[in-house]
Structures are given as structure tokens and as C-alpha cells.
């Protein structure tokens, strides 16, 4: 499972719920992020704060959730 999807499920959000938290109009945008689509830096930062993990983890660059 994609790290964004894993974190979303871990905190109990649907794609619609995460879209709402990120001020996005559509769950399709979240689906695109979870499928490897480009993520604007502002949304990536918002997700790191929401999920309490590093951007590198969300981008799949490391398996460590936290910043080293």
C-alpha cells in the first residue's frame, strides 16, 4: 500500500475525508496522490503535519516514518 494511503487508513480517514482536510474539492485528487501523482509542496507539508511523519516517508523515499 502507498504510504499516503497507509497513513490515511491509519488515522481513519476516507479519501473524501483527507480531501476535505486538505481543502481539496475531490477525492480523485487523493486517489491520484496515492497512485504516484505529483503532489504540490503545500499539500505535502499539510500531510506531514496531519500524519506526523516525514515528507520522505510519504514520497516513498524511506521506510522510516519520522525525520532522522
Beta strands, then each sheet from edge to edge (+ up, - down):
end
